[in-house]
């Protein structure tokens, strides 16, 4: 990528010129929403699902997006085209826009819409075979009645506190519990466990984002006849699982080999996790919206 172009409120500007006000309430208060989306060989994977989640988040926080869903999809495709990318990562941000120093969103007449596309540095391929180490951490997932984790909000401090603990423990991803001690999700990934051939993932009401990759894995299990249950589970269930993996747009389907010092299964990616990763990589270039036609 020689020159990087950013979509900024209806204009395409060079990265160096992409500037916004310090009075933006996304900057001042984390008041806004975002999406992380992948492009695989010119295909925006599950584009409509990402946009539906964005518009649902916007509705929930009463943020009016100044583009229709179709206009947004066109803006995504055009930004990718202008950057000449076939594979990469899209960060789509809608913030409340500039207001005054008070927190009242009514003082912010115009939302900001920003689209950044970049190449993505993901985990090295060995990590998918060897699995990550993980730990459970002390910060609990935001309560759904305080800040619902289903809203993909710009306020990521809950997740950042978790990431800090993961860094201190020297692991790639951490496991967050909800306030009742049930497993919720990772700092930026959903979690799955496998026990005796059955795949389990926490229901989103536990306190988890309705991940697009999570949804893809649920669909794949149904297609392949692999039994899957969305039900609450605890760390004990994680420690004693045959396989554990995280899912996310950036991480895809990544195995976990150790949790809080307990070795999971054989201590590397298990057979079902590897199969689901293979199957996932088959659909990513197919399901979604084509950029170049
Ligand atoms: N949970 C959280 C908190 C996230 O930020 C993300 C996104 N990285 C996920 C789960 C995974 O969601 P998706 O598969 O849509 O990327």
Boltz pocket constraint, residues with backbone or C-beta under 6 A from the ligand:
constraints:
  - pocket:
      binder: B
      contacts: [[A, 36], [A, 159], [A, 185], [A, 186], [A, 187], [A, 188], [A, 189], [A, 190], [A, 208], [A, 209], [A, 210], [A, 211], [A, 212], [A, 213], [A, 214], [A, 247], [A, 248], [A, 249], [A, 250]]
      max_distance: 6.0
